[in-house]
Amino acid sequence: MFLHTIGHTTLNKMIAEKFQHSKETVSRQFNRVLKEVCRVGTQIIQPLNMDATPPEIMRNPNYHPWIDGTHISAWASASKQVSYRGTKVEVTQNSMCTCSFDMLFTYVYTRWEGTANDSRVLMDAISREENIST
């Protein structure tokens, strides 16, 4: 039920009908499996060799210090919408993502309002204690 729900973005009531269970049972089991996936996800899903800088970056000075943010549509309460409005008047959230040359996300950092400068988002991400490797 869990895989069918996330794989096909199927509604709870459709899953309940397909598998002949109540909507309450489907919801309870979905949440149980989701909590377990989140619990073990950080142990199972790990990028390879995150301590080494990829050779593609080491050999090419054009890749450093290049940075550009991505704005994602967001919802904000009316009192906060001014700071979340991007340059195109949409309510957005400024997100920073890094990707390996294998096209795998290695880091995603969100939380910043749309008007935040890219360098400010970067400085916040690298100064956070949880992001410092030991």
C-alpha positions as CSV (number, residue, x, y, z in Angstrom):
1,M,0.0,0.0,0.0
2,F,2.8,2.4,0.9
3,L,4.7,1.8,-2.3
4,H,1.6,2.1,-4.4
5,T,0.7,5.4,-2.7
6,I,4.0,7.1,-3.1
7,G,4.7,5.6,-6.6
8,H,1.5,6.7,-8.1
9,T,0.5,9.5,-5.8
10,T,-2.8,7.7,-5.1
11,L,-5.4,9.1,-2.7
12,N,-6.0,7.3,0.6
13,K,-9.6,6.4,-0.3
14,M,-8.5,4.8,-3.6
15,I,-5.9,2.7,-1.7
16,A,-8.5,1.7,0.8
17,E,-10.9,0.6,-2.0
18,K,-8.2,-1.2,-3.9
19,F,-6.8,-3.2,-1.0
20,Q,-10.2,-3.6,0.8
21,H,-9.2,-1.9,4.1
22,S,-10.6,1.1,5.9
23,K,-9.2,4.6,5.3
24,E,-8.1,4.7,8.9
25,T,-6.1,1.4,8.5
26,V,-4.5,2.6,5.3
27,S,-3.6,6.0,7.0
28,R,-2.2,4.3,10.1
29,Q,-0.1,1.8,8.2
30,F,1.2,4.4,5.7
31,N,2.3,6.6,8.6
32,R,3.9,3.6,10.4
33,V,6.0,2.7,7.3
34,L,6.8,6.3,6.5
35,K,8.3,6.8,10.1
36,E,10.4,3.7,9.6
37,V,11.6,4.7,6.2
38,C,12.6,8.1,7.6
39,R,14.3,6.5,10.6
40,V,16.5,4.2,8.6
41,G,16.8,6.5,5.6
42,T,19.9,8.3,6.9
43,Q,21.7,5.0,7.4
44,I,20.7,3.5,4.1
45,I,20.9,6.5,1.7
46,Q,24.4,7.8,1.9
47,P,26.4,9.4,-0.9
48,L,29.8,7.8,-1.6
49,N,33.0,9.4,-0.5
50,M,31.7,12.8,0.7
51,D,35.1,13.7,2.3
52,A,36.9,14.0,-1.0
53,T,36.5,16.8,-3.5
54,P,35.7,15.3,-6.9
55,P,38.6,15.5,-9.4
56,E,36.3,17.3,-11.9
57,I,36.3,20.3,-9.5
58,M,39.9,20.0,-8.4
59,R,41.2,20.3,-12.0
60,N,38.8,23.0,-13.2
61,P,39.0,26.5,-11.5
62,N,35.7,27.5,-13.3
63,Y,33.7,25.4,-10.8
64,H,34.8,27.4,-7.7
65,P,33.4,29.8,-6.4
66,W,30.4,29.6,-8.6
67,I,27.0,29.7,-6.8
68,D,23.5,30.3,-7.9
69,G,20.3,29.9,-5.8
70,T,17.1,28.2,-6.9
71,H,13.7,29.8,-6.1
72,I,10.9,27.4,-5.3
73,S,7.2,28.5,-5.1
74,A,6.2,28.6,-1.5
75,W,3.3,29.6,0.8
76,A,3.7,32.2,3.5
77,S,1.3,33.9,5.9
78,A,0.1,37.4,4.8
79,S,2.4,39.0,7.5
80,K,5.5,37.3,6.0
81,Q,4.8,37.5,2.3
82,V,6.8,40.7,1.7
83,S,10.1,39.0,2.6
84,Y,9.2,35.8,0.6
85,R,8.4,37.7,-2.6
86,G,11.1,37.1,-5.2
87,T,12.0,39.4,-8.1
88,K,9.1,38.1,-10.1
89,V,6.5,39.0,-7.4
90,E,5.9,35.3,-6.7
91,V,6.1,34.1,-3.1
92,T,9.2,31.9,-3.2
93,Q,11.7,30.2,-1.0
94,N,15.4,30.5,-1.8
95,S,17.0,27.0,-1.8
96,M,20.6,25.9,-2.3
97,C,21.2,22.4,-3.8
98,T,24.5,20.7,-4.7
99,C,24.8,17.9,-7.1
100,S,27.6,15.6,-8.0
101,F,28.8,15.0,-11.5
102,D,26.8,11.7,-11.4
103,M,23.7,13.9,-11.2
104,L,23.0,12.9,-7.6
105,F,21.9,15.5,-5.0
106,T,24.6,15.6,-2.3
107,Y,23.1,18.5,-0.3
108,V,19.8,20.4,-0.1
109,Y,19.4,23.5,2.1
110,T,16.1,25.4,2.3
111,R,14.5,27.7,4.9
112,W,15.4,31.1,3.4
113,E,12.9,33.7,2.2
114,G,12.8,34.6,-1.5
115,T,14.6,38.0,-1.0
116,A,17.7,36.4,0.6
117,N,20.9,36.8,-1.2
118,D,22.6,33.6,-2.5
119,S,25.8,34.3,-0.6
120,R,23.9,34.8,2.6
121,V,22.2,31.4,2.2
122,L,25.6,29.8,1.5
123,M,27.3,31.4,4.5
124,D,24.5,30.2,6.8
125,A,24.7,26.6,5.4
126,I,28.4,26.3,5.9
127,S,28.4,28.0,9.4
128,R,25.8,25.6,10.9
129,E,27.3,23.2,13.4
130,E,25.4,20.2,12.0
131,N,27.0,20.7,8.6
132,I,30.6,20.7,9.9
133,S,32.2,17.3,9.3
134,T,34.5,16.0,12.0
